[in-house]
Amino acid sequence: MNHVVIIGNGISGITAARHIRKNSNKKITVISAETDYFFSRTALMYVYMGHMKFEHTQPYENWFWEKNNIALKNAFIEEIDFQNKKLTSSQGETIMYDQLILATGSITNLRGWKGQHFEGVQGLVSKQDLELLEKNSKNTQHAVIVGGGLIGVEMAEMLHSRKIEVTILVRESVFWGSVLPKEEGKLISNHIESHGVKILYHTELDEIIADDNNRVKAIKTKQGNIIDCQLVGITTGVKPSISFLENTELDTEMGILVNPFLETNMPDVYAIGDCAQQRQSINNRKPIEAVWYTGRMMGEAVAQTICGNPTKYNPGNWFNSAKFFDIEYQTYGWVFSKPDEEYSDFYWQDPKKERALHFQYHSKTQKFRGVNSFGIRLRHEVADAWLNNNLTIQQVILQLPEANFDKEFSRKFSKQVQQAFQEAQSPQL
């Protein structure tokens, strides 16, 4: 029987396994060294905060896998023989495959700081990282988080829930300034600080300092300031987990290089999710996207191809969602942080509540390019249709009530935005 082996049991690998099973009777084995069962990675913070137990993060009951004839194996693959289609685990076990899907995910991107190997320095990507944070945060009075992004604010909220003092170091003038335009960057920065988290702007890590037991006791910034702490969280991004593929015939750069069908240069070998790098970028997208929904879509696409229906990975319009403490965030299309001469911006912020919308559109054609939403939940299908149908910014503003999830306040709120847009379009002379 044809054997499909999947290395990695995150959203990409598990989606591929489920869809291959839906469409075929192939033998399927999913291998992971992280956990026995698939879990929701975005829920890890709530385990730490006491809102749920780890087993509650598992979307499927343990019996689901055997019932659907999907074999799960807890192992670490050390070597791949692509010519003979053979995997070797760290325990010396060999596993043969007919098709191989690499869905190995990502790891914390350490930047080579002096002292980054000391105890008390860690990222937040895996279940093992969660367990390490439980250990490292015991008896911790002050933590320093290096980097302002989605993982950074997650870690800050987690530690804050344990009454641990938190300081975040960010290079830019606002939180997540490499992604967020300055207006919403200020909104989010103020919101995070209102929770008692300190943010040091224009500040970079220079060195991590340890005590005699090689445990973190302080950090030094590039400005030369010393900050005492017992924990250093590294949230400066992630990188593909592909070190075991070094010095093999597989083409890699930052990630595993794939074509539009998610095929590598090796026959019957595919790569999906955080570890995959597109040889040709898709629209404005980065060649590597460590995003939950793109991982799921890659899993669906590769399953079709393996089951005899060659399918290109087509992620459609860019979107993402997250949470900054109490403020929900959504983005659809493109809203770039740096001004673009060809594009115009319309930013609206509620004077009474922490909520805002930031639209970008082409200055000449008025074509809508994207929107950032804070504290306002937009309907995905409506925002997606705006982009697919090439609407103008005027049409988007008129259709705003259709996009707002909260119907009770939608009409009043939409009128405020529409009025502000009209005033911005017709400034008083």
N, C-alpha and C positions, 0 to 999 in steps of 0.2 A: 504493500500500500504506500502511496506517495506520502512522504513525511515532511511536514512544514515545521521548522523549529524557529521559535521567536525568542530572542535574547532581550529581556526587559519586560516587566509586567506593569508598566505605567499605562496611561490612557491610550497611547499609540499602540503598544503591543497587544493590549487586551482588546481594543477595538478591532484590530486586525484578526485576532483569534476568533472573536465572536462572529464577524462577518464571513470569514472563511468557513466557519461551521455552518452558518446559515445557507451557504451556497455550495457546499461540497461535503463529501464523506472523508476527506483527507485526514490522515493522522496528524494531530496538532500537539506540540509540546511547547510550553512556555517556561523559560528558565529565568530565575531571578535570584540574586544574592542578597537582596534587600529585605524582602518579606515573602511569606508563603502565599499570601493572597493580595489581589489588587485592592488598593485603597485610594481614597480621594486625598490627593496631596494638599489641596487648598484647605482641607479641614484640620491639618496638623496643629495650627495655632489654637483651635478650639479645644483640642485635647489638653494642651498645656494649660489653657486658661480654666480648665475644669468644666467646660460646657458639655463635653461628651467623653466617652471612653474610646480607646483606639478602635475596638471592634465595631463601633458605630460608624467609623469612616469607610467601612467595606460595603460597597453598593450591592454586592451579591452574597447570598448565603453560601457557606462553605460547600454545601452539597451541589451547588450549581455546576461546578466544573466537571465533576465526575458524571453527573447526569447528562451533560452536553458533550461528553467524551473529549474534554480538553485536559491533557495531562499537565500538571504543575510540578516543577522541579526546583528545589532550592539549591543552587550551586553557583559557583563563580567560574566563568569560562576564562581560561588563561591563554588558550591557543586555538587558532582556527587554521586548518589545512584546507585551503580553498580548492586545491586541485583534486583532493580525494573526498571533499565534502565531509570533513570530520572535525568535530569539536572535542577539546580536551579540557576537563575541569581541573580546579586546583587540587582535587582529591585523586586525580589520575584517571577518572572515568572518561570514556569516549562515547560520543553521541554522533550518529550519522544523520545527515539531512539530505533531502532532495531540493528543497528551497529553504533559504535562510533569510529571516527578517531581523535586522539589527535595530533595536529600539532601546538603546542603552541609556538614554536620558542625558542629564547634565550634572555637573558638580560645581561647587563654589570656585570662582575664578580668583585664586590668590595671586597677588601682583608682585610677589618677591620681596615683601617688606622684611626688614631685619627683625627677627623675633617672632615671625608668624607661626613658627613651629611650637611655641610655648603652650603649656596647658592653659586652658581658659580662652583660647582663640578658636573660633569656629564659624561656620556658615550655617545656613538653614535651608536645606534642600531635601534631605532624606529622612526616613524614620530614625536612622542612626543619629542624625543631627538633632532630632527632637529629644532622643534619649540622652544625648550628650548635653543638651541645654538644661535638662532636668538636673543633671549632675553638676554642671558648671555654675548654675545660678543659685545653688544652695549656699547660704551664708554670703551672698553677693549683695553689697550695698549700692555699688555704682557700676553701671555697664556703659561702655562706649561702643557705638555702632558706626562702622565706617561705610559710608555710601548711603545716599538717599534715593530710594526706589521702592518698588512694591514689596520686596522681601524685607527691606529696611524698616518700613513702617509696620509690617507684620510683627517683626521681632520687637520693635519698640512697644507695640500694644501688648504683646505677650509679657514682656518683662514688667511693664507698667502695672499689669494686673496683679503682679506679685509684690507690688510696692517697692520695686527696685528703681533707683534713680537712673535715668537714661540721658545720655548726651549723644547726639548724632553729628558726625562730621560730614559736611557736603562741600564740594568744590565750587558750586555755583552760588548765585546770590539768593536763590530760593530753593525749596525742596524739590528734587527731581527736575531741576532746571534744564537738563539736557533733553527732556521730553515735553514738559509743560511750558506753555507760554507764561510770561511773567505775571499776568493778571491772576490766573488760577494757581500759579506757583505761590503767590502771596497768600491767596485764600487758604490753600492747604497748609502752608507753613504756619500761618496764624492759628489754624485749627489744631495742628499737632502740638504747638507750643501751649495752647490753652489747656491741654491735658497735663501739663507739667513736664513735658519732654523738652529738653534744651537742644537747640540746633545751633551749631557753630558754622556760619557761612564762610565761603572762601577759605576753607580749612581742609588740609590734606594730612593724612597719616605719614609720619616719617619713620617711626620706630616703635616697636613694642618692647617694653621693659619688664623683666621678670625678677622674682625674688630668688633666694638661695635654693629653693625647691623647683626652680624652672617653671614657676606659675606666675601668670600675669599679675603685675602690681601697678602698672601705669603705662601710658602711651606718651610719645612725644610728637607734636605736630611739626610741620615744616617751618612754622614760625618760631619753633623752639619752645613752645609752651608744654609743660608737663601736666597731664591729667591723671590723677590716681583712679584706678579702677581694678576690679577683680574679674572682669569678663570683657572680651572684645569680640563683637559680632561683625563678621565680614560680609557685607551685602553689596559688593561692587560688581555684581553680575555673576553669570554662570557661563560655563563653557562645556562643550560636548564631552561626555565621558567615553573617550576612545583610546586611552593610553595602551590598552592591551592589543590594539591593532597596529601599533608602531612597528616599523620594519617588516610589514607584510606587503603583499601585492595589491592590497586595496588602496585605491586613490583617496587620499585625505588631504585636507588643508586644516582649517579650524575644526571642521566636521567631516563627515563621510560624504564625499561628492556623489550626487545623484542627478539623473536626468529627469525630465518631466514625469516619467512613469515611476520615479523613485527607485530606479535600477542603478546599481553601482557598476564599476568596470568589471566585476567578477560575475560569471554566469550564475543565474539563479540566486543572486544575493541582492537584497534590497535594504534600504535604510530609511527610517521614518522617525518623526518626532524631533526632540531637542538635538539629537546627534546628527541629523541629516543637514547637509549643506547643498543648496541648489547650485548647479553649475551655471545656470542662467537665471538671474533674478527675475521675479514675477512682479511686474508693475513697479511700484515704489518700495516693495517689500525687501527686507534684509534677507540675505541668503540663508541665514539660520534664524529660526523663530522658536524661542522657548515659550510657547503659549499653548494652553490646554486645548483650545478648540482646533488649532491647526494640527496638533498631534492626533486628535480624533479624526479629522478629515483625511490625514495621510493614511491612517489605519484603514479607513473605509476604502480609499482609492487602491491601496496595494492589495487588499483582499480581492477586489474585483479582478485585478490583473492576474493574480495567482490562480484565480478560479476560471481563467480562460477568457476574460473580458477586459483586454488591455485598456486601462483608464488613466488619463493624465491627472495629476494632482492640480486641482483648480480651487484655490482657497476663496475666490470671490473678493468681496470688499473687506478691507481691513476693519476689524473691530476688536475691542477688548473691554474688560470690566474688572473693577477692583474695589477696594474699600480703604479709606484713610480714616481710621478710628470710626467716627460716626457718619462720615460723608461717603456716599456711594458714588462711584466714578464709572462712566461709560464713554467710549470713544468710537465713532463711526467715520470711515473714510480717513482723510488726512488733515490734521491740524498741527502744523509744525511750530516748534518753539521759536525759531528765528524768522523774522519778517522776510517776505518774498515780494519783490517789486511787482510781479505780475498778479499778485493776489491781495485781496482786502480782507479785513477782519471785522466782525461784529461781536462784541462781548457784552453780555448782560449779566448783572449780578443783583440778586435780591437785596435791597437795603436792610431788610429786617431778618432774613434767614440766611444760613450758610448754604446757598445754592446759586448756581451760575450756569450759563451756556456760552460757549465760544464757537462761533461759526467762521469758516473760511470759504471764500469764493473767488472766482476769477474776476478781476477788476473790469475787463472789457466785456466778456460774454455773460457775466453774472452767474456762471455755472457754479453750483454748490459743490464744494470739495470735501467738506467734513465738519463734524461737530464734536466738541467735548462737552459732556454733561456732568454736573456735580450736584448731588442732592436731589436730582430730578431723574426719575426712571423713565427712559424712553422705550417704546416698543421696537424691538429689533426689526421686525418685518417692515415697519413703516420707514425707519431710517435707511434700511437696505434698499427699499424701493426708490427713495429719493436719489440715491446714487445710481442705481441701475437705469433709472428713467431720465438721467441727466437734467434734473430740475434746476431752475434758477434759484437763487437765494430768496427772491420774493415769493416764489411758489412754496418753498420750504417753510418760510415764516407763516404763510397763510395756512398751511397744513399742520402747524404745530399742535393744535388741539388733538388731532388724530394720533399723534405720537406719544402723548403723555399718558402714562399708566394710571395716574391718579385723576380719575374723571371728576371727582368732587371739586378739586381746585383747578382743574385744567383750563376752564374758560377764563376765569379771572386772571390766572397766571399768564396764559397765552396772550391775553389782551395787553398786559403790562409789557411783555416782550415785543409784541407787534408795534405798540406805540413807541417804545424806545428805538426800534429799528427805523420807523418812519422819521423820527427826530434825527437819527444819525444820518439818514439818507438826505434829509433836507435841513442842514444846519442853518441856524439864524445868521443872517448877514449883519 
